[in-house]
Amino acid sequence: GVSRKMVANSSLTVALSASAYRVKVGNLPRTIELQAVVTDPNGRTLRGETVTFTLSLSGVPAITGESITGAGGRATFRTTIPEGATVGSGLATAFVESAEHGEASDRISIAIVK
């Protein structure tokens, strides 16, 4: 028979990470890279899936972008946190919708610090 790992998790997953989780307000503007890895219900990475990234920080409009997963199921979005972002906790999210496996999202906090 076919062995299936992660049977309990019958859905798509996306794991989001960032090149920085804390950015000093005095260092703005600052480039940041968000990275998402998309895996299918069997834990295999998926190529060719569109990931929508959103970065929401105090003091500036939300920044959004799209990237398509390549080898290793990885999609990256590089952007700049502009001057004007204010001290506080912000949020980065990654959302993926797959025709075959449904949708998934992940979120991490990005803090602007003094």
N, C-alpha and C positions, 0 to 999 in steps of 0.2 A: 504493500500500500504506500501511499504518498504520506510522508511525515510532514505534519504542519506544526510549526512552533507558533507561539503567541495565539493560540486558539481563542482565548478569552477576549482578545482585542481584535474584533472583526472589522476594523476600520483603518483608514488611511491615517498616517501620523506625519507631523511636521515638527522638527526641532529647530528652534531659533536661537542664534547666538549673536554676539556683537563684538566688534573689535575693542570697544570701550564701554564700561558700564557706569563710570563716573567721569564727568567732564567738568573741568574748572571753568567757571563763567569767564574768568580772565583770559582763558585760552581760545575763546571764540573769535572768529569762526573756526570750526574744527571739522575735519573729515572723519566720517564714521562709516564703517562697513557692517551691514547686517548680512547674516548668512543663515540660510534655511536648508535643512536636509529632509527630503521627502521619502518616506518608505511606505510600501504597500502592506496589506494586512499580514503578509507572511514575512515581513521584515526585510524585503528586498528593496533596494533603492530604485526610485523611478526617475527616468530621464524624460524630458519633454513636457513636464508639467509646469504650468504658469503659476508663479507665486506672487501674490500682491503683498507688498511691504508697506506699513504705515508707521511713521514716527511722530508721536504726539508729545510736544513739550510746551511748558508754560511760556507765554509771551510771543510765540510765533505760530503761524498757520501750520496745520498738519502737513507733513511731507509724505508723499506716496510715490511708489514706483513699482514696476513689475520686472520680473526676471524669470527666465525659463531654466528649469533644472537641466544640468548636463551630466557628465560622468559622475558617478557616486551620488546621484540624486540631489546635487548641490546647486543652489541658486544664490547669487550674491547681489546686493544692492548697495552701492556706494553713494553717499550723499554728504552734504555739508550741513552741520548744525550752524545756523547763522548767528551773527551778533544780534542781540535782542532777545535771545532765549533767556529766561529768567531762572533763578535758583529754585529748585523744587524737583519733585519726582515726576518723570515722564514715562511714557509707555511705547514700546516697539511691538508691533504685531506682524505675524506672517499668516497669510490665509491661502489655502490651495483648494481648488475644486477639481476633482478628477471625474471624467465621464464614467469610468469603470468602478471607482472606489468611494465616491462621495466626497465629502469635504472635511477639512481639518484646519485647525489654527493653533498657534502658540503665541505666548506673550511673555515679554521680559521687561523689567523696569530699567530705565536709563535715567540716571540722576544728574542734574546740573548742580554743582556744588560751588561754594565760595572759594 
